[in-house]
Amino acid sequence: MGESWVPQPVTTFSSVLLWAGLLCLAPAVKSNGPPKALLTLEPPWVNVLREDNVTLKCEGFQTPGHDSIEWFHNGSAISFHQESYTIPAVNLKDSGEYQCRTEQTSLSNPVQLQVTSDWLLLQVESLVFMEGDSTMLRCHSWKNKLLHKVTYYHNDKALKYAYECFDYIVPQVNYTHSGSYYCAGQMGHVIHISKSVMITVQGGKSSVMKGLIIALILVVVIAVIVAAALYYYKRHKRTASVPDEIGSTVVESSVSYSLLKHTDAPEEEESGRGGYQNYQ
């Protein structure tokens, strides 16, 4: 009699664990494309006044002696191919998004440059910071005209005052540094106030809590998947072992019956012989 086919749950169990592992590792998988070029500003301010001097630098590996760098402004190519792109006197039309790449790198992350026409400007290195970064604020006058009696403000609250113009430095920013900033200063006999600049600091308490909640949900989901896979595996393992147990019981019963039958046979033969002799 042929053996009955029993499904093998091990393959299904292994597949579930494999999928669970792939789901966990998916965020860590990265493409093997070329590295991105790095675009920086000199000076580092992302907002400038009209007629300021701005230099953009594209960093990335390229063949020595080859001026093969590509520059883009608002998505359009610029007919310039050296690593430093200088705008001697920026105008409003120079505002926008800049990117670059070399022959050995992919397109850089975009850098925003904002050109303003005003007497006074609060300059920043970025509009978004991560908690723990350092930053510097600069109260900048048009054409670098003499500026004094300078005050920096955060959310309409005075931070610091000095008679001479100075840069305001924050060694380590945190979520409390998010908000509106501006400065005021005197040029000649006139006091000027800059427009407000919004700065955002990421990675504070709310971001940490969100990260912990996401991590906890991920752990729970993986635990549920593994528990379900183990339950499925054990259940099918018990189901697969039932036919073997039934077959073993039948064989044992047959053997026992056979042994009993052969054990009773000699007694019957002896009883028959005794009767035959008594008859004689």
C-alpha positions, 0 to 999 in steps of 0.5 A, a space after each residue: 500500500 502506497 504512502 499518503 502524501 503529507 504537506 511539508 509546513 517547514 517550507 511555508 514557515 521558512 518563507 514567512 520568516 524570509 519575508 519578515 526579514 526582508 521587510 526589516 532590511 528593506 529600509 537599509 537597502 541602498 542603490 549602488 549608483 554614483 555618489 552625489 556631488 556636494 554643493 556649498 555656498 561661500 559665504 555660507 548664507 542662503 539669503 543675500 542682498 542685491 549686489 552681494 557677491 556669491 560663490 557656489 562650489 561643486 565638490 566631487 571626484 573628477 579627472 584632473 584637468 577636465 572642466 566637466 562640471 555641469 551647473 543647473 539653475 532652476 533646472 536649466 543648464 548653465 554654460 559654465 563648467 568649472 568647480 567654482 561658479 561666482 556671481 559678482 553682483 547677484 540680482 533678483 533673477 539669480 534667486 532659485 534652486 542650484 544644483 551641480 554634478 561632475 563626470 563621476 558623481 550624480 546630481 547634488 542636492 538642491 541649494 536654495 538662494 534667496 536674493 532680497 532688495 532691502 536695506 537690512 537682512 538677517 542672514 542664515 546658513 540654513 532654514 532647517 537645522 537638526 538638533 545639536 547643530 551649530 549656527 550663526 546669524 548675521 545682521 547684514 546691511 546693503 553694500 556693507 554700509 556701516 551698521 551699529 546699535 544692533 539687536 537680534 530678536 527671536 519671536 519678538 524677544 530681544 536676544 542680544 544687543 551691541 553697539 558694534 555690528 556682530 554675528 550671533 552664534 548658537 553653539 548647539 540648537 534645540 527645538 526651542 530655537 525654532 521660530 521667527 528671527 530678525 534684527 535691527 540696526 542703525 545706519 547713519 541716523 536711521 534705524 532699519 529693521 530686517 524682515 523675519 526669517 523662519 528657522 526650523 529645528 528638527 529632531 526634538 522631543 516630538 520627533 524622538 517620540 514619533 521614532 520610538 512609536 514607529 519602532 515599537 509598532 515595527 517590533 510588534 508587527 514582527 512579533 505577530 508575524 513570527 508568532 503566527 508562523 510558529 503556530 502554523 508550523 506546530 499545528 501542521 507538524 501535529 497534523 502530519 504526525 497523526 497518520 504515522 501514529 494511526 499506522 503504528 497503532 494498527 501494526 502493533 495491534 496486528 502483531 499482538 493478535 498474531 502472537 496471541 493466536 500462535 500462543 493459543 495453538 499448542 494448548 489446543 493441540 495438546 488438548 486434542 491429543 489427550 482426548 484421542 488417547 483417552 478414547 483409545 
